[in-house]
Amino acid sequence: MREDTLWQRYWRYLSAGVRRDVDDELAFHVEMRANELQGHGLPADLARREAHRRFGDRTKIRATLHRIERKRGRRMTLSFLVQELMQDVRYGIRGLFKRPGFTLMTASSLALGIASTTVVLSLIDAYLLRPLPVKNPGELVVIGATNRANGSMVAGVLGLPTVRDIAARTDLFQGAAATTMITAAVRPAENDPADRGFFLGVTGNYFSVLGVSPSIGRMLTPDDDRQRERVVVLGHRMWSSRFGGDPAVVGKTIRLNTVEFVVVGVAPPEFRGTELLFDAAGFVPSGVVGILDQGAKDREARRDGGRFTVIARRQPNRTVADISSALGVLAEQIEAAYPEVGEQFRLPVFLESHARPNLPSAGWMIPVASVFATLALLVLLTASVNATNLILARGSTRATELAVRQALGASRGRLISQLLTETLLLALLSLACGWGLARLAVGALTSVPLAVDGLPLSWGVTLDLRVFGMTVVVTLLIGLLAGVGPALSASRFALQQRLREGGRAGLGRRGRRARSALVIVQVAASLVVLVCAGLFVASAKQAGKVDVGFRSDHLLTFGVDAGLAHYDQQTARAAFDRIEGAVARIPGTRSMVWANTVPIKKGAVGMSEVQGDGDARLGLFTAAVGPRYFEVLEMPVLEGRGFDVTDDSAHAGVVVVNRRAAETLWPGKSAIGKNVRLDRSGPPLEVIGVVKDSRYLVIAESPRPYLYRPLAQQYAPAVFLHIRTTVDAAGLIGPVRSAVASIDKDLAPFDVRTMDDVLDTSPNGTLVLRLGAAFVSVIGLLAVALTVVGLYGVIAYSVAQRTREIGLRMALGATRWTVVRSILADGGKLALTGITIGVIGAVLVSRMVGGLLVGSRSADAGIFTVVAIGLGLAALLSSYLPARRAARIDPLKALNDG
Amino acid sequence: MAGDSVPLLKGSVDLLIMQALAARVTHGYGVMRWIEEATGAELQVDEGSLYPALYRLEDRGWLVSEWGVSENNRRARFYRLTPKGRTQLKAETGEFLRFARAMFLALEVQAGGVSGR
């Protein structure tokens, strides 16, 4: 038999009364009939029997009546519930409007909690939860490689032979594809300017393994790969931005790094490749990667020094653990047969969703996400406790109203449902505000330009329906969390205690103590966060003024990469000279120099170990720079000389070191004339100069040893021109771009930026500091807002609780000022305790973050003082409002109302 | 008694019930007795159609019921015609009378002609 639904069971319970009524009614009918028959002279028992007989099938009639009643009952209950709900909603909306202050405070507290949770959810969704837009994304795994030398996880290091070994394991995988990332310059037509973009070189089975179908045209096939076809599938974004979304592009020939490629298809809009942060401009067969990137040419067939990452679809019955152990065996076999892969060769495997945003951060996202989720949860909890306090505070001021309603016949359930409706309305209002805030925050976050090698990355963070759904769930939870307690206590105490005791209803002493403790923690935490924010802001300000060791104003840089076009060393150097000549003709340029680095943006290209006097060995970063580099950048040469045009391949090898390197390698002696070797077999190089330390890799770094070589003695295909200008450097961006473009279309200048811009926006420049400052400031403001609301809630609640007591004290002669003072003292005590604890915490934390900061910490004391006083004032203000209300209490009324 | 009565036409039970309650508030038994008396015992409603009809009419909002005490001091369910029911009664009565008149015209004239009664 079918189980009754809950509703049916509920109805059966309700309908017991209905059944009795039906039976009574029918029994009455029979009795009346019997009476009548008796009146006609029949004996009583006969009359009864006759009456029953005439009635007919009583069971059947009863069943019919029950059925009709049941239907009616259901309909009535439903419409009754709807009516009640509508009434609650109307009542709730009216209530919220009647107390705008309360509504504003509570909604803003909840909105902050909801917004911060939403932002964290959107990040977690993007980097952990959201499946790739492919077939059965849960089956995808990614495989990288490690060995003893490189230790930690590296992506993009597998050679194609190893990829083939992995793909051959059809017992483990339904299919295994491999990808590598390359930068290429795209030119839609012969005379168009080139645009650099990220391309994925993929094995021919890539799209079939993923199950991605083209938007138009076709995807790549294993045949393309085998026959090294020069074909490309364009990314949707690239197609719509550079090709105008023209479907006729399929079959057209375009140029990638000057090589002609035929467009065979366009990827669907949602598929942006399998590298989360990189919006793939296009996909080319792995077989032609060597044509696009000279450096990869001879590496393809090698086991070591490969450049691929495997993305595979596992067999449904194989777990990641199975695959991991099977690949362990495979890796050992490979290592035995091909020792060049290095000792302890391993093939680590991860679920695709656990290896985001890229393989090296595999398994790293979950702990980070947990930390963020915990933080968001704490904010959310604080916000909801604040809301609870406010609702409680309001609940006790309106307890009399509730008591009256209860006395007039509203059931407890009815009151609870009405209070809950109010809270949920409040939650909905907060949801709207919170969602708006979250949109602003995510918008601000994703507008921060992230770039690698001058190419923008995509954040991949969006606020879509998925996130909205999660936010709605969170909101309902927080609404219930904040509303149930007050609703229960308000309704429970409403009648019994409120009418009897008057004004003392509410949670007990323990609840009050817990709330006070929470506020103290809030004050302390906001102080810590605010001090951090202050330190970051001060540091970001200082970073703008930090001495980077060279003159950053009136300096323009751009890069060209001869490796992308078909240049050899000789033709490339000639092209660089032509470019320099063209730039020199632009009015407003004074001097210029090539280098293979740009301070802070690309601070070093190599690291070498150098032998000093005795045992002193030093690992230092190196750069190759052109003649008069130090003069152009205005880096003071402390000893000896800088490079000159004569320091070329025809002359002896020379180097310049910075002061830090000189002092570490040859303490107490002059470095000039010393010889260094950059690798064991290399020729000795003579130190000809020592320059002042400057900032190289990160703007906040402490002085590190550094070594310069002449560019003429070390060829670099990718180089940057540093131009000292006599006019505002930003004004020369356009002229420089067009001057360089006129030299050679294949040598498009990239990342034409002023040095000040580089310092401001590079991830290693002040960007991180400014981002950090902005982030911490936002958190700080959030914390303060929550604290102020929290303190207000607690004080307002206690004032509401003590209305009668305050009335009594005023009746006994206390002045308004005494009352205000005592309430302010309550708030002040909480705030002071919090501030004291917070100062201790802030001292500890500021020591911990000290390493991230630029400049002296002389401002610390000032920041501590400002924050502590500011927080104290905010605390006083938030207790003043309830205090003023307390002072307005009419003693007579307070005592009578009780 | 039951054997002598004319079978009821479909739909006429509702009309009779409402008419019964048009001028009085009474219980199911009272409605039944009124119908017997008003039709000179020509029409009889059995309990199997009376009560379901009462319940349905109440469901439609044409009647309301409440529990009260009967003339012999028993707990009984009393029915009352609602204003909505009264409007309905008026409409249906008019309609039924037009129908009955038409039927009468057709049948009586014909039957009279054939039987010569």
Interface residues (C-beta under 8 A of the other chain):
Chain A: D21 D24 E25 L26 F28 H29 E31 M32 R33 N35 R54 F55 G56 D57 K60 I61 T64 L65 I68 E69 K71 R72
Chain B: A2 H27 G28 Y29 M32 D46 E47 G48 Y51 P52 Y55 R56 E58 D59 W67 S70 N72 R74 R75 A76 R77
